Amino acid sequence: MTDSDNPPAQPVAVSAASVRHFRYYDLIMAAFVAILLLSNIIGASKPSYIPLPDGTQWAFGAGVLFFPISYIIGDVLTEVYGYARARRVIWTGFAALAFMAFMAWVVVALPPADGWPGQESYEFVFGNSWRIVIASMTAFCVGEFANSYVLAQMKLWTGGRMLWARTIGSTVVGQGLDSLIFYPLAFYGLAGWPPEQLMQVVLSQWLIKTLWEAALTPFTYIVVGALKRREGVDVFDEGTDFNPFAAKV
């Protein structure tokens, strides 16, 4: 028997109307991944501070200024497209983080050309330990999935009402877990991170991220409303498999 006796199976023709294509889903996914990567590259490991009236300092992680935008995008994804499609974006972000960590490790490990003065600075900026990488990826997965799950469930409980309560409530849970996991797992016991400062940063991250979410709630309403109108969809996750490892959309 030859290959000609068993021709390859032909793809089954389907109606174009049966294939649901979203105009903005891919663009939102790209924005989510870009903000996630930039927040981890530029601001994750730098502590900054706010001077208090009594002369003391309140420390916070510099990445908190921009990283919460990824949670807002996660809220928009879950609210408009549903948990299953948000899950796909979260795993895409996870894969991008993993590749970024691998690429940074390879590039930092390569020997610098003779006379190049930037190796030490390059290692300081991009040479994160695997401890930080694992902490970042673990916190990201737990926090994002918790955020998406809580928002999807609250949408069912409220019948799609009170978007502000869903976005803020999911952020309290998701960002709380993210901060509680990342900073102790990444920096506990390291020089320059005394326990009291570490806990201060954890609380600061949680508070600032939640306040960011609340402050940007009007913007979230505008984006969600516009997307629902343009996409013609408003997904309620009735019967959705909330297993983070499920692949079905």
N, C-alpha and C positions, 0 to 999 in steps of 0.2 A: 504493500500500500504506500502510495506516494503522498506528498503534501497536497497534490492537486486533487486527490480523492477526498480530502478534508479541508475545504477552503475555510479561511478564517471567518468567524462569525461577524456578520454585518451589524453596525449599530442600528438600534430600533428607532425609527422616526417617531417623533412626538410633536404635538402641536406647540407652536411658539407660545400660545396663550397659557399653556400649562406650566411653563417655566417662569417662576417669579423672580424678576430682576429688580433690585433696588438701586435707585439712581445714586444714592449718597452713602450707602453702607461701606463700600470699599474706601471712600475718602475719609470717613470717620475712623475706620480701622487704621489707616495710614497715620492720621493725626494722633491717635491713641499711642501707637508704637513709637512715633517720633518723640512725643513728649516724655514717654516712659524712658527711652534710652538717654535723651538729653538730661533729664532729671538725675539719672543715676551716674552719668559721666561727669556732669558739672558740679552738682551740689550735694551728693549723698554723704560724703565723708567730711565735709567742712562744718564745724560748729561755729555759729556766730552768736551775737548777744544783743539784747536791748538793755540800755542803762535804766535803772529804776530810780525813783526820787530819793531813796535813802542811800544812794551811792553804790549799791550792789548791782550785779548784772544778772539778767535772766537769759540763760542759754537756750538756743534752738538750732536745729539742723538747717543749713542754708537751703537745702533742696526743697524745704517745705513751701517756699514761695511759689514754686511752679508744679511740683509733683501732684498736688491735689487736682489739677486740671484733668489728669488722667482719670481720676475718680468721677469727675463731673461727666466726662465723655462716657465712662462706663455706665453711669446712671442713664444717660441719654440712650445708649445702645439697648439697655435692658427695657427701658420704658417704651421705646418705639418698636424695636425689633424682637424683643423677648429674650429670655434667659439663654436659650440654646444658641442663638447667634452671638450673644455677648460672650458665651463660653468659648466660641471659636476665636473671637478676638483676644480673649485673655490668653489662650494657649499660643496664639500667634505672638503676642507680646513676650510670653515666657521663652519661646524659641529664639526671639530676637535678643533677649537678655543673655541667654546661654551662648549664642554665637558671639555677642559682644565680649563676654568674659573670656571665651576661648581666643578670640582675635587679640585682645589686649595681652593675654598671657604669652602668645606667640611673639607678638611684636616687641614686647618688653624684653623677652628672653633673647632675642636676636642680638648678636654682638654689634655695638655701634662702630661706624667707620672711624678710622684714625682721625683725631682732631675734632670730632663732633663733641661740643661741650654740654649737650642737653640730656645725656642719659640719666643722670641722677634726678633731675627735675621730671623727666618723663616717667621714671619709675615711681616717683612720689605721687604723680597725678593719676597714672593709669595702672600702676602695679598693685592693685587691690589684692589682698590675700584671698585665698579660696574661702576663708571664713566669712569675709564680707560678701563675697559672691553668693555663697550658699544662704547667708542670712537675707540678702536682698531678694533672691528668687523665692525663698520660702515665704517671706513676709508678703511679697507681691501676690503669690498664688492664694494664700489663705485670705488676705485682705480683700482682694478683688472678687473672689468667689463668694465670700461672706457678704460683701456689698451688693453683688448682683442678686444673690439668693434672697436677702432680706427685702430688697426693693421689689422683686417679683412677687414675693409672698404678700407684702403689704399692699401691692396693687390689687391682688385678689381680695384681701380682707376689706379694703376700702371701696371696692367696686370702681377703681380708677379715679377716685376723688383724692383731694389733698396731696397733690404732687409734692408740695413743699415738705410735708411730713415724711413722705417716702424717701426723698433725696437726703434730707438731713438725718433721718433715723438710720438709713443704711450706711451713711458716712460715719456716724457715731460708732457703729459696730465694725465696719470694714477698716476704717482708718485707725480705730483703737487697736485692733488686732495687728495691723501692719506695724504701727509704732512699737507696740509691746513686744513684738517678735524681733524686728530688725535690729534696733539699737542694743539691747542686751546681748543678743546672739552675735552681733558683729563686734562690739567694742568692750564688753564686760571684761574687766581685768587688765585692760591695756593701759599703758602709760598715757597720761593726758586725758583719761576718761575716769575720774573718780566716781564712785557709785552715786553720790548725791547729784553730781552734774548729769550723770547718765539718766537718772530718773527724772530730773528736771527737763532734759531734752525730750524724753518720752512723753511727759505730760504736755510740754509745749507743742510738740508735733500734733498730738491728738487735738488739743484745743484750737490751734491755729488752722489745722485742716478743716475742722468742723465749722469754725467761723468763716473760713473761705467759702465753704459750701453754702452756708446761710446767706452770705453777702452776694453770692452769684446766683441765688435762686431766681431772681427776675430774668436773668440771662438764660438760665436753664429752661424756664417756661417758654421763652421766645423760641429757642432752638427746637425744643420738643414739639411745640405747636406747629412750627413751620415744617418740620420733617414729617409729622403725621399727615399734614395736608398734602404735601408734595408726593409722599410715598403712597398715600392712600391706605395706611395700615396703622393699627393700634393693637399690639399683641397682648393678650392676657394668657398667662402661662397655666391654663387649665389642662391637666393631664401631662404636663411637661416632666420629663425625666431630669431631675435636678442633680444627678450624679455628675460630678465635675469631669469624670473621665469618659462619659458617654460621647459618641461622635455624631449621633443623629441630630439634624437640625429640624 
